[in-house]
Amino acid sequence: MTHTISTPSTGQTDEARFPIRELSLRTGVNSVTLRAWERRYGLLKPKRTDKGHRLYDQEDVLRVEGIVRWIQQGVAVSKVRALLDQETLTGATLSARDSDNEWQDWRRRLITAAELFQEEKVAQLCQQLFSQYPAEIAIRDGLLPVFDQLGKGSVLAFCESVILSTLIHRVSQFKGQQRAAKKVLITGGSSQHLLWCYMSAAMLLDKGVSCLIVPNVYHSNDWTEIVIKSAVHSVLVFCDKALAATSEEIIEQMDQWQKPVTAIGAGFWLAAYESGNTKVGQVSVYSEALEGVLAFSDHCQ
């Protein structure tokens, strides 16, 4: 739905404007993050209706795209306004270095909280991260480097557990707001992929894609039943290494779904690569999770 606003001084009508949910769909940045950018950082200045509702236009779309470009380069959101407003390359470079320090500080705080098993602090830092950044950037620049630093063991297990709970709550809230035409299935073969199922959903929901999340499906035949009965547009599957031995049969089965399918898993990909099956019909196989999810997201647009 678009709106028109009359300019008091001229009586002329401004270009058509639209609400925040439309800005979210056009830019792939969820409305919670857009509001945070406006309130905390002054990055957006929407017009208001008589009832106080925010309205945006194409200039705001370009502004958000500019914000996202800087953030994708590793710039902290607190530094973006200065970068957008300034003109000298030298100043932009210095600010980018400062922002990298902010990322390092956030990661350090999360690691410290995890090592001390501070559940509320880990959850708070995670909520803060996802309120300020699009999910893709929050995961790429925030969470994944922390997981790498924590390695394996009880601290990583604790951290992932708290973050999973936070993401489940976040995704359930956003799913209730979704009116997207496209629905995708996200599934995985074991509990090891549970966190990635929900991180993927967070990224896809940012893009306006509705997600049906069915984790812990241990038999590939069960995937077929879900795909047929749920009438989804496309499928994202996290595959265990144990499935590598039957990768050819599973990929053939996926191809029979006659839908875009992205299968992710290092061991599964290696088996598919050795048999020349990383791309079969509408089925694509990836070894690295983030790369696969982003490729899947592009196909959903």
Helices and strands as residue ranges (DSSP letters): H 20-27, H 31-41, E 47-48, E 54-55, H 58-72, H 77-85, H 89-115, H 119-132, H 135-137, I 138-143, H 144-150, H 154-177, E 183-188, G 191-193, H 194-206, E 210-214, H 220-230, E 234-238, G 241-246, H 247-255, E 261-264, H 266-274, E 279-280, E 283-286, H 289-300
